[in-house]
Amino acid sequence: MRKILILAILLALPFLAYAATNISGTWTVKLDYQGQGGTATLVLKQDGENLTGEYFGARGEADITGTVKGRDVDFQFETVTALIYYHGKVSSDGTKIEGTYDYSGNTSGTFIATRAEAH
């Protein structure tokens, strides 16, 4: 029984390492709000679970703060007119983030971010 447990742990280690998502890099974002689209660019830097970076898009430029826990990503930034919150999930291959966004409770929609460069 002990050998089986040790074997199971050893087999699981590569998957645990793979689960440690790193989303540092540049991302191209496509936004959808009731069939209307927009684009933005995110430059993200991940340090453990902490996420920082910059947003560049229709709302101007802003500093990003957030977290990455497993494949779940949450971040926000503030513009002159709104606090913008994103929640998404990183794809298993680490090349996309899909989720929802909310502009100060007034507007919400979906987004897909695609990695623009290697991390």
N, C-alpha and C positions, 0 to 999 in steps of 0.2 A: 504494500500500500504506500509506503514511504517513497519507494522508487517511482511509482506512478505519479505521485504529487510533485516530486522533483522534476520529472520529465515534463509534466504539464506546465510548470513554472518556466522551465527553460524554453519550451516551445512558445510560450506567450510573450517572452521578452522582446523579440523583434516587433511584435504587434504593438506593444506598449511604447516602444521607441518611435514607431511610425505614427502613433496617435499624438505625439508631441508636435503640434502644428506650428509652423513658423510662417507668418504672413508678411514679414518684412519685404519691402520692395514697392514698385509702382504698379498701380491697378487702374484699369479703365473701367468706368462705371456707366452702365446703361440704366436709366430710371424710367419707370412706367407709372403714370398717374391717369387712370381712366382712359387708356388708349393713347395718351399723349406721352411723348418721350423726351428725354434730355440726357445729357452726358456730363460726366465729371471725371476728374483724375484724383486719385488718392496716392500719397506717398507715405507709406507706413513703416514704422520701426517698432519691432516687438522685442521686449526684454522680459523673458519669463511670461507671466500672465499680463504684464503691463503693456499697453499699446499707446503710442504717440504718433504724431505725423501731421500732415498738412492736406487740406482739401482745396482743390482748384476747380471752380465751376461757375454756373450761372449765379450762384449766391456770393461770388467773390472768392476770396482766399481766407482760410481760417485754420487755426491749430486744432488738431484732433486729440482727444484723450479717450481711453477705453480699456477694455480687457479682452483677453483671449483665454478661454477655458475649454480645453479639448478642441473640438471643432466649432464651438460657439463663439461668435464675435459680437461684441457690443461696443459701440463708440458714439461719440457725440461731438458736435462743434457748435459754436455760437456765431451768428451773423448779426448785423445791425438790427434785423427785424425778427429773428427767430432762433430758438434753440432746436437744433436738428439732431435727431436720434436715429441710429441705424442698429438693427439686430439681424444677424445672419449666421449662416452655417457654411464652413469651408468644405469644399468637395473632398472626397477621399484622396484624390490625387494632388490636392493643394493648388489647383489652377483656377478655381472659381470660388466666389462667395455669393450666395443667394440669400435674399431675405426681404425685410420690410424696412421702410423709413417713415418717420413722422416729423412734420414741421410744426412744432409747438401745439400739437393737438388740432391744428386747423386743416391740414392736408396730410394724407398718407398714401403710400403706394408700395410698389415692389422694386427691387433692384437686382441686377446681376453684375458683379465685378469680375473682371478677367485679369489675371496676372499679365502685366505688360513686359516684365523683365524677370530674369532669374534672381533669386534671393541669395 
